[in-house]
Amino acid sequence: MKYLSVSALNAQIQSLIESTFVEVFVEGEVSNLTKHSSGHYYFSIKDKDSSIRCVMFRGNASKLKFDLQNTQKVLVRGNISVYVPRGEYQILCLSIEPSGQGALHFAYEQLKQKLQEKGFFEARHKKVLPKFPKKIALITSNTGAALQDMLRVAHNRWNLVKLVNIDTLVQGDEAKNHIVQNIKFADSFFETSEAFDVIVLARGGGSLEDLWAFNEEVVAQAIFEAKTPIVSAIGHEIDYVISDFVVDMRAPTPSAAMEMILPDRNTWMINISNMYDDILFQTQKFFNQLHKQVKDYSFFLRQHQIENKLQANQKKLLELQEMLLSKIENFLLSKNPIILKEQLDFYFKNFLAKKELMYKEILAELKSKNLDRLCQNGFAQIMYQDKIVSLDKLHIGDEIEIVSTRIQANATINKLTTKP
């Protein structure tokens, strides 16, 4: 009888096992998991009666879509490998999936829970989008339909905005890194003269695998750390990715994103038209009131040679009114409606304040020359044929009335003398 050496026996066992179990599929629970700094995973899978050691090398481990943890029920695909020096065998894992559900779905729920616990989805972290964005970064593929949809809607809705497409991979193994890189690039202009008001992440619809780049933790982290407001427009309305929960606003589609971000040009033209009509009405009302008050005081000024001055002021007032209305119209037609309301408010507050001061000065002068005060100082009105007249308009024989606030006297002109 020939005896084998231990090494020879183990070598024969290796040959037999590895040739017999070329590919195995095993279901079990993960235990004793070690994630080595090299990227290799070492663990066991077990059921209630047995366990077997497993190893997954870095190349395959990096492809896992979920975070492997102890106690997870998994499906392992691999082959049996024998380590001859110790006579031990293990499963050399090629792929691992969660038992009972797909790996992608499991990874999605796993990351969602993790980020929720870290506070990534909390409302207090959401940034407010500007009402009138001037410049928007579109992080999407420049060959996709999503870009064309956004450009079309933006042009029809608010063509004052500047759209900048940052061509980006949105599918495949390298997509996550490209998305992160471009988010950081667009956000790097924050608080500079070239800053973007909003960043939009967009792509068309697809399967869970197609959209997976937007379910990666590195993408969620980049969104969370950005200072610029970010809007997601990934897939269709029924498609939810992790990025949707982290961004400042989620749009169901790329087209809807433009409708939600941009104001409607037609609506604002109507608003501006109504604002213009209201300004004209208020201005006309102000001048009408001013005209009436000046006219009321003109009666008391005729005999004191202020009539010419009053007429000049009235003419100047009319010219000022026409000039103001013309400038208002030119102003409204030339100004960007983004800042129109604030400028109009500031302009008219200053304008009305100046005119109110001018009016008070005129009013003070008028009051100093009104009939009651003049009569208290010994002055009286001369009336001829029910009209106020000055002495140089009278002739000998004219019958006149001399009127003060409390006394009226009748007289006839007997003599007129012109002073040298």
GIDAPE-V157274 format. One record per pair of residues at least 4 apart in sequence whose ideal C-beta (glycine too) atoms are under 8 Angstrom apart, sorted by the first residue. I is the first residue (numbers start at 1). J is the second residue. Records with the same first field share a line. If there is no record, write none. Layout:
# GIDAPE-V157274
I->J  J
This chain:
# GIDAPE-V157274
4->8  9  12
5->9
6->10  87
7->11  84
8->12
9->13  87
10->14  82  84  85  87
11->15  84
12->16
13->17  82  87
14->18  82  84
15->19
16->20
17->21  80  82  89
18->22  79  80  81  82
20->80
21->79  80
22->79
23->77  78  79
24->76  77  78  79  80  91
25->75  76  77
26->45  52  75  76  78  91
27->45  73  74  75  76  99
28->45  46  47  51  52  73  74  76
29->45  46  47  71  72  73  74
30->43  44  45  68  69  70  71  72  74
31->43  44  45  46  51  70  71
32->42  43  44  70
33->41  42  43  68  69  70
34->41  42  43
35->41  68
36->40  41  42
38->58
39->57  58  61  62
40->55  56  57  58  61
41->54  55  56  61  68  93
42->53  54  55
43->53  54  56  68  70
44->51  52  53  54
45->51  52  54  74  76  91
46->50  51  52
47->51
52->89  90  91
53->88  89  90  91
54->76  78  90  91  92  93
55->81  90  91  92  93
56->60  61  92  93  96
57->61  92
58->62
59->63
60->64  93  94  95
61->68
63->95
64->68  96  103
65->103  104  106  107  212
66->98  103  104  106  107  110
67->107  110  111  114
68->72  74  96
72->98
73->98  99  100
74->96  97  98  99
75->96  97  98  99
76->91  93  95  96
77->93  94  95  96
78->91  92  93  94  95
79->91  92  94
80->89  90  91  92
81->89  90  91  92
82->87  88  89
83->87  88  89  90
96->103
97->102  103  106
98->102  103  106
101->105  106
102->106  208
103->107
104->108  208  209  212  215
105->109  208
106->110
107->111  215
108->112  208  215  242
109->113
110->114
111->115  215  217  220  242
112->116  242  245
113->117
114->118  217
115->120  121  217  220  242  245  246
116->120  121  245
119->125
120->125  220  224  245  246
121->245  246
125->224
126->248  249
127->227  228  229  230  248
128->229  248
129->133  197  198  229  231  248  249  261
130->197  198  229
131->263
132->263  337  338
133->161  197  198  261  262
134->160  161  162  197  338
135->161  162  164  195  196  197
136->154  161  162  163  164  196  197  198  199  200  261
137->164  166  186  196  198  199  200  228
138->147  150  163  164  165  166  200  202
139->166  168  179  182  183  186  199  200  201  202
140->144  146  147  150  165  166  167  168  170  200  201  202  203  254
141->146  147  167  168  169  170  203
142->147  165  167
143->147
144->148  170  203  204
145->149  204
146->150  202  203  204  233  254
147->151  165  202  254
148->152
149->153  253  254  255  258
150->154  163  200  202  233  254  255  257  258
151->155  163
152->156  255
153->157  255  258  259  262
154->158  159  161  163  258  262
155->159
157->258  259  262  263  264  265
158->262  263  264  265
159->265
160->336  338
161->262
164->196
166->182  185  186
168->175  178  179  182
169->174  175  178  179  213
170->175  179  203  213  214
171->175  203  206  210  211  213
172->213
174->178
175->179  213
176->180  213  216  218  219
177->181  218
178->182
179->183  201  213  214  219  222
180->184  218  219  221  222
181->185
182->186
183->187  199  201  219  222  223  226  230
184->188  222  226
186->196  199  228
187->196  199  226  227  228
189->194  195  196
190->195  196  227  228
191->195  227
195->228
196->228
197->228  229
198->228  229  230  231  261
199->226  228  229  230  231
200->230  231  232  233  254  257  261
201->214  223  230  231  232  233  234  243  247
202->232  233  234  254  257
203->211  214  233  234  235  254
204->235  254
205->235  236  239
206->210  211  235
207->211
208->212
211->215  234  235  239  241
212->216
213->219
214->219  232  234  241  242  243  244
215->219  241  242  243
216->220  242
217->221  242
218->222
219->223  242  243
220->224  242  243  246
221->225
222->226
223->230  243  246  247
224->246
226->230
229->248  249
230->247  248
231->247  248  249  250  251  257  260  261
232->241  243  244  247  249  250  251
233->250  251  252  253  254  256  257
234->239  241  243  244
235->239  241  253
236->252  253
237->252  253
240->244  245
242->246
243->247
244->250
245->250
249->260  261
251->256  257  260  261
252->256
253->257
254->258
255->259
256->260
257->261
258->262
263->267  268
264->268
265->269
266->270
267->271
268->272  337
269->273
270->274
271->275  337
272->276  332  337  340
273->277
274->278
275->279  332  340  341  344
276->280  328  329  332
277->281
278->282
279->283  328  344  348
280->284  325  328
281->285
282->286
283->287  321  324  325  328
284->288
285->289
286->290  352  355
287->291  317  321
288->292
289->293
290->294  317  355  359
291->295  314  317
292->296
293->297  359  363
294->298  310  313  314  317  362
297->301  363  366  370
298->302  307  310
299->388
300->366  369  370  371  374
301->306  307  310  366  369
302->306  307  388
303->381  382  388  390
304->369  374
306->310  369
307->311
308->312
309->313
310->314
311->315
312->316
313->317  362
314->318
315->319
316->320
317->321
318->322
319->323
320->324
321->325
322->326
323->327
324->328  351
325->329
326->330
327->331
328->332
329->333
330->334
331->335  344  347
332->340
335->339  340  343
336->340
337->341
339->343
340->344
341->345
342->346
343->347
344->348
345->349
346->350
347->351
348->352
349->353
350->354
351->355
352->356
353->357
354->358
355->359
356->360
357->361
358->362
359->363
360->364
361->365
362->366
363->367
364->368
365->369
366->370
367->373
368->373
369->373  374
370->374
371->375  381  405
372->376  405
373->377
374->379
375->379  380  404  405
376->405
379->404
380->402  403  404  407
381->388  402  403  404
382->388  389  390  391  394  400  401  402  403
383->387  388  389  400  401  402  403
384->389  393  394  398  399  400  401
389->393  394  400
391->416
394->398  400  413  416
395->413  416
396->413  414  415  416
397->412  413
398->412  413
399->410  411  412  413
400->410  411  412  413
401->408  409  410  411
402->408  409  410  411
403->407  408
404->408
